Amino acid sequence: MSDGIVIIPTYNEIENIESIIRAVFSLQKNFHVLIVDDNSPDTTAQTVIKLQNEFPDRLFLSVRNIKSGLGTAYVHGFKWALNYQYEYIFEMDADFSHNPNDLEKLYEACQKNGADLAIGSRYVTGVNVVNWPLSRVLLSYFASVYVRMITGMKIMDATAGFICYKRNVLEKINLDRIKFIGYAFQIEMKYRVFAKNFSIKEVPVIFTDRTKGQSKMSGAIIKEAVFGVIYLRFRKFLNRL
């Protein structure tokens, strides 16, 4: 039994899924992996099922009926992980934009260095992004500036999706009240952790844009994030967060 599980949400990640799973399992630290697949038509889930024969006690799969958004996939995974008593629960993308080798850094930040939430941060030591156009870098960087201004959080990479939570953090958050499903979900989770005065640590990582598959970014996701931050701050002001 491992004390840490990596939740990887997928939709049409057939080009990356086997490689990312093998990369996690090649680490010195024994992590388990939960794939939350939104019924990908490209047979992502079927590939995972085949790999379960090779990794029967480390690789798990939960298939949802429809594509329901990043946030709901993670909430689904969080509840699964809490039910199975994992102490350290990770978020990671399937497309290698998050380097699996950095999982051990996030784990150490929580397990040894006292963080309740460890964030794989692109901006805590400058701008550590590879293969993004300048427009995307500026959008991401200034999104975090905007979040800091509105919320008061001192987090340099508020939209980061490479994260380790201690179990007790997720137990203190009412996951059924999580509102957002796109990248605003990442902001909302950090803000709820911040509002409960948990310890947050940013761990510097290098983010590399995907080379296979298609990005899930859209205008609707950006809009949700922009207005979602104001909504969250207002709810906290009313003590209804």
Buried (B, 14 or more C-beta within 10 A) or exposed (E): EBBBBBBBBBBBBBBBBBBBBEBBBEBEEEBBBBBBBBEBEBEBBBBBBEBBEEBEEBBBBBBBEEBBBBBBBBBBBBBBBBEEEBBBBBBBBBBBBBBBEBBBBBBBBBBEEEBBBBBBBBBBEEEBBEEBEEEBBEBBBEBBEBBBEBBEBEBBBBBBBBBBBBBEBBEEBEBEEBEBBBBBBBBBBBBBBBBEEBBBBBBBBEBBBBEEBEEBEEEEBBEBBBEBBEBBBEBBEEEEB
